[in-house]
Amino acid sequence: MEAPLYALLTLAVWLLLSISSASAGARFRVATYNVENYLDEPTQTRTAKSAESKSKVQESIIALKPDLLCLQEMGNLSALQGLRSALNSKGLDFPYWELVTGSDTNGHIAILSKFPFAAQRSRTNDHFLLRGRRFRVSRGFGEVDVQPAPNYRFTLIAAHLKSKRPVPQADEGELRIEEAKLLREEIDARFEANPSINLIVLGDLNDSKDSPSTKTVLGRGKHKLIDTRPSEQNPEPGDSAEERNVAWTHFFAKDDSYSRIDYILLSPGMAREWLKEGTRVLSIPGWGLGSDHRPLVAEFEAEDK
């Protein structure tokens, strides 16, 4: 075969493969995990995490193989860097990261990514008034724009709302609702700037789907967020028992109760790229050694639909 003809055929094959790949779109996974006090050193109210517990957290993350990971109850910078190093040694590298340090000095929000951040807008100083007193959102809100493909970008907002643990300053439920209102204001601002935005809101919202605080985050109308509701097993198409699949994410030992309080929520635009078959709650033996939460992951295609 003559060289010019061979070169033309080679170019044609490359173009066909490129078109096919572009039409299929690259897939990526986004996960969230409350790692329960991933601390290197003890504080006045919390103990340092044991090596065995850290190892189980790392095993869980490796099992999910996320491309972008949001963590809650992450310790200080050295703890985060230690986790990144441990994951890297096991073949999971997150070169891009952000640690969001709010007024809660024990546990923070962290965002780890294989993809570069196109923008970072985390908020750590949001305040609200409740019964005449001013309160600060204790863990802040993490926010980044991520670009997993040259022609595809999405925004991620990570949250860890007030827990159900009583505090002397105010009612924990009222505090959680006020934090949820501020989070929803941020969501609405993103929709106002771009009604078709690719947006993921995820994290530990510390209450059930039908609670006032979670409903506030979800919103209503055309900008209502879509709940991915990951479960242990991916339902088959047309499975009438889909909602019976085990979807709890948190075990509360005091009450011996299981609940779903961790979420991956999507804007309508982002939901068009959502791949349900790649969305699940991780279930592995000994999961509780790592945390009282189980991680969840959702999969997407990096192409606007």
C-alpha positions in Angstrom: 0.0 0.0 0.0 1.4 3.4 -0.9 2.3 5.7 2.0 -0.1 8.5 1.1 -3.1 6.1 0.9 -2.0 4.4 4.1 -1.8 7.7 5.9 -5.3 8.7 4.7 -6.8 5.4 5.9 -5.1 5.8 9.2 -6.5 9.4 9.6 -10.0 8.1 8.6 -9.8 5.4 11.3 -8.6 7.9 13.9 -11.5 10.3 13.1 -14.0 7.5 13.3 -12.7 6.5 16.7 -12.7 10.1 17.9 -16.3 10.6 16.8 -17.3 7.4 18.4 -15.6 8.3 21.7 -17.0 11.8 21.7 -20.5 10.5 21.2 -20.1 7.9 24.0 -18.6 10.5 26.3 -16.1 9.7 29.1 -17.6 8.4 32.3 -16.7 9.6 35.8 -17.7 8.8 39.3 -18.6 11.2 42.2 -18.7 9.9 45.8 -19.5 11.2 49.3 -18.4 9.7 52.6 -18.6 10.8 56.2 -15.3 9.3 57.5 -16.2 9.8 61.2 -13.5 11.8 62.9 -10.5 11.0 60.6 -8.1 12.7 63.1 -4.4 12.2 63.5 -4.4 13.7 67.0 -7.1 13.7 69.7 -9.0 16.9 70.6 -10.8 17.8 73.8 -14.0 16.1 72.6 -12.8 13.4 70.1 -10.2 10.7 69.9 -7.7 10.1 67.2 -8.7 7.6 64.5 -7.0 4.2 64.8 -4.8 2.8 62.1 -7.3 -0.1 61.6 -10.2 2.3 61.2 -8.2 4.5 58.7 -7.3 1.4 56.7 -11.0 0.4 56.4 -11.9 3.9 55.2 -9.2 3.6 52.6 -10.4 0.2 51.6 -13.9 1.6 51.1 -12.7 4.5 49.0 -10.6 2.2 46.8 -13.6 -0.1 46.3 -15.7 2.8 44.9 -12.9 4.0 42.6 -14.2 7.6 42.5 -12.9 10.3 40.3 -14.1 13.0 42.7 -14.6 12.4 46.4 -16.3 14.6 49.0 -15.4 13.8 52.7 -17.1 14.9 55.9 -15.5 14.9 59.4 -12.1 15.1 57.9 -9.3 16.1 60.3 -6.7 18.8 59.7 -4.4 19.2 56.7 -1.9 16.6 57.9 -4.7 14.0 58.2 -5.9 14.8 54.7 -2.5 14.6 53.2 -1.9 11.4 55.0 -5.1 10.0 53.5 -4.2 11.2 50.0 -0.7 9.6 50.3 -2.2 6.3 51.5 -4.7 6.2 48.6 -2.0 7.1 46.1 0.1 4.2 47.3 -2.8 2.0 46.5 -3.3 3.3 43.0 -5.8 6.1 43.6 -4.3 9.5 43.0 -6.1 12.8 43.8 -3.8 15.6 42.7 -6.4 18.3 43.2 -7.9 18.9 46.6 -9.5 21.5 48.9 -10.0 21.5 52.7 -12.9 23.6 53.9 -12.3 24.7 57.5 -15.4 26.2 59.2 -15.9 27.1 62.9 -16.1 23.4 63.9 -12.4 22.7 64.5 -12.8 19.0 64.9 -14.1 17.9 61.5 -14.0 19.5 58.1 -15.2 19.1 54.6 -12.7 17.9 52.0 -12.9 17.6 48.2 -10.5 15.4 46.4 -10.4 15.2 42.6 -8.6 13.6 39.7 -9.7 16.5 37.5 -8.5 20.1 37.8 -10.7 22.7 39.5 -11.8 25.4 37.0 -12.9 27.5 40.0 -13.1 27.3 43.8 -15.8 29.2 45.8 -15.9 27.5 49.1 -17.7 29.5 51.9 -16.7 29.4 55.5 -18.2 32.5 57.0 -22.0 32.3 56.4 -24.1 33.5 59.3 -27.8 33.5 60.2 -30.0 34.9 63.0 -32.0 32.5 65.1 -34.2 33.8 68.0 -32.1 36.9 68.3 -28.7 35.2 68.3 -26.2 35.0 65.4 -24.8 31.7 64.4 -22.2 30.6 61.9 -22.5 27.6 59.6 -20.2 25.3 61.5 -18.6 23.4 58.7 -19.0 25.8 55.8 -19.9 24.8 52.2 -17.4 23.5 49.7 -17.9 24.6 46.1 -15.8 23.9 43.1 -16.2 23.8 39.3 -14.8 20.7 37.8 -13.8 19.9 34.2 -13.6 16.2 33.6 -13.5 16.6 29.8 -12.5 19.5 27.5 -16.1 20.3 26.6 -17.8 19.4 29.8 -18.0 21.2 33.2 -20.1 20.8 36.3 -20.4 22.6 39.7 -20.2 20.6 42.9 -21.4 21.9 46.3 -20.5 19.9 49.4 -22.3 20.2 52.7 -22.4 18.8 56.2 -25.4 20.2 58.0 -25.9 20.3 61.8 -26.2 16.9 63.4 -29.1 15.7 65.6 -26.8 15.9 68.6 -28.4 18.4 71.1 -26.4 21.6 71.9 -27.0 24.1 74.6 -27.1 27.2 72.3 -30.2 26.3 70.4 -32.5 23.6 69.1 -30.5 21.3 66.7 -33.4 21.0 64.3 -33.8 24.8 63.9 -30.0 25.2 63.4 -30.1 22.6 60.7 -33.0 24.2 58.9 -31.2 27.6 59.0 -28.1 26.1 57.5 -30.2 24.3 54.9 -31.8 27.7 53.9 -28.3 29.2 53.3 -27.3 26.2 51.2 -30.5 26.5 49.2 -29.8 30.2 48.6 -26.4 29.2 47.1 -28.2 26.6 44.9 -30.7 29.2 43.7 -28.0 31.6 42.9 -26.4 29.1 40.7 -29.7 28.4 38.9 -30.2 32.1 38.5 -26.9 32.5 36.8 -27.4 29.4 34.6 -30.8 27.7 34.6 -29.4 24.7 32.8 -26.4 24.3 35.1 -24.7 21.0 35.6 -24.9 20.9 39.4 -24.2 18.2 42.1 -25.1 18.9 45.7 -23.9 16.2 48.1 -22.9 15.3 51.6 -24.2 14.6 55.0 -27.5 16.5 55.4 -28.1 14.7 58.8 -31.9 14.1 58.3 -34.3 12.1 56.3 -35.6 13.0 52.8 -39.0 14.1 54.2 -37.5 16.4 56.9 -38.0 20.1 56.7 -34.2 20.7 56.3 -33.7 18.2 53.5 -36.8 19.4 51.7 -35.4 22.9 51.9 -32.2 21.8 50.2 -34.2 19.8 47.5 -36.3 22.9 46.7 -39.4 22.8 44.5 -40.6 23.6 41.0 -38.4 23.5 37.9 -35.2 23.9 39.9 -36.0 21.1 42.4 -33.0 18.8 42.8 -33.2 15.2 41.9 -32.4 12.6 44.5 -30.2 9.8 43.1 -31.1 7.5 46.0 -28.2 5.0 45.7 -28.9 1.5 47.1 -26.8 -1.5 47.8 -27.8 -3.2 44.5 -28.6 -1.4 41.2 -32.2 -2.1 40.3 -33.0 -3.8 37.0 -34.8 -1.7 34.4 -38.5 -1.7 35.2 -37.9 -3.2 38.7 -41.1 -2.5 40.6 -39.4 -3.1 43.9 -36.7 -0.4 43.4 -37.7 1.5 46.5 -37.3 -1.6 48.6 -33.6 -1.8 47.8 -31.4 -1.2 50.9 -30.3 2.4 50.8 -29.4 3.4 54.4 -26.2 5.3 54.9 -25.9 5.8 58.7 -26.0 3.6 61.8 -26.8 5.2 65.1 -25.7 2.8 67.8 -27.5 4.5 70.7 -30.9 3.8 69.1 -29.8 0.8 67.1 -31.2 2.5 64.1 -30.4 2.8 60.4 -31.2 5.8 58.2 -30.5 7.5 54.9 -29.0 10.9 55.7 -26.2 11.2 53.1 -27.2 12.3 49.6 -26.1 12.9 46.0 -28.6 15.4 44.5 -28.6 16.7 40.9 -29.9 19.6 38.9 -32.2 18.6 36.0 -29.3 19.4 33.6 -26.9 17.1 35.5 -29.5 14.4 35.8 -29.5 14.0 32.0 -25.9 12.7 32.2 -26.6 10.5 35.3 -26.0 6.8 34.8 -28.2 4.9 37.3 -26.4 1.6 36.8 -23.2 3.1 38.2 -24.9 4.5 41.3 -24.8 2.6 44.6 -24.2 2.5 48.4 -21.1 0.6 49.2 -21.7 -2.6 51.2 -18.5 -4.5 52.2 -17.7 -6.7 55.2 -16.6 -4.8 58.3 -17.7 -1.5 56.9 -18.5 -0.2 60.4 -14.8 -0.4 61.4 -14.2 2.6 59.2 -17.1 4.8 60.0 -20.7 4.9 61.2 -21.6 6.0 57.7 -21.4 4.1 54.4 -20.1 5.9 51.3 -22.2 6.3 48.2 -21.2 6.9 44.5 -23.0 8.1 41.4 -21.7 7.8 37.8 -22.1 10.2 34.9 -21.2 10.7 31.3 -19.1 13.8 30.5 -21.3 15.1 27.7 -24.2 17.5 27.8 -27.4 15.7 26.9 
